[in-house]
Amino acid sequence: MCMNLEARVLPSRSSEIVELNTFKAESMASEATLGLYTMSAVTNTFENVKAVILSCHKGTTPKEKVDFYDTWAQNYDQDVAVLDYRAPSLAASHISSHFSGDRAAAAVLDVACGTGLVAKQLKRHGFGQFVGIDGSEAMLELARESGLYRDLKQSMLGEEPLSVQWADSFDVVLIVGALSVGQVSVGVVRELCKFAKPGGYVCMTTRGNRDNLEFKGALEHELKQMEDEGLWSCVEVTEVKDWERAVSEQEDGYISGTVYLYKKLQL
């Protein structure tokens, strides 16, 4: 049976907050970008970061989403620090608390790896063999500069299949921050399970803001369906009250989020 936990308000971890740099948000009027922002250097305030993130929702096609993240890449780490974005550290802690194998040798597939925030957190827990996938080449370039990944692949998640050569290859597979409405589709979770070794772990996260509740329900239905099919077992589901600062006009304070941890069954 899956363990359900509710996390209370979590204190900020100053060691996890990247020193804030500056950026400037300028509206782009061209049809190709549909009003997405170009980031450069002015004061990195919450209101500016909020405007940047809300602009992401204006893009409706996969290419527009990728263009947005390519533009955002240089300021991504400092912007999500302003949001008190805790998903990378929370996911890493959950994996660490259950993983009992050789961490230094464990193969980790980081799906939607971005700049490498999750890999940095897992490195603190002793993991070191990372393969990353992301749709944004600019994000991948920053992940490459981190020196954490042994391999990085550009792929449009949910739009094209991932490498079949990776089937049953990874001790840990995770996707943090990307499973949400308008981003990576629910169907990707079956691929995540496919790439885990039998006995390996799959860790996923999603947000609990109002706009994402329908997606969250569909995700949890699929996770349960896969459990009923005997593909994996639920290890832990943790609801976190203070996931990150809210950016929607309909919400304030913090939104909630959830960490899901599953273990692929031996077939």
Salt bridges, closest charged atoms under 4 A:
GLU6 OE2 - ARG8 NH1 3.66
GLU16 OE2 - ARG13 NE 3.48
GLU26 OE2 - LYS24 NZ 2.87
ASP67 OD2 - LYS63 NZ 2.87
ASP77 OD2 - LYS120 NZ 3.49
ASP84 OD2 - ARG86 NH2 2.53
GLU137 OE2 - ARG144 NH1 3.61
GLU141 OE1 - ARG144 NH1 2.80
ASP168 OD1 - LYS264 NZ 2.61
ASP171 OD1 - LYS197 NZ 3.31
GLU220 OE2 - LYS216 NZ 2.92
GLU222 OE2 - ARG190 NE 2.58
ASP228 OD1 - LYS224 NZ 2.77
GLU229 OE2 - ARG190 NH2 2.95
GLU236 OE2 - HIS94 NE2 3.35
GLU236 OE1 - HIS98 NE2 2.60
GLU239 OE2 - LYS216 NZ 3.44
GLU244 OE2 - ARG207 NE 3.14
GLU249 OE2 - LYS50 NZ 3.64
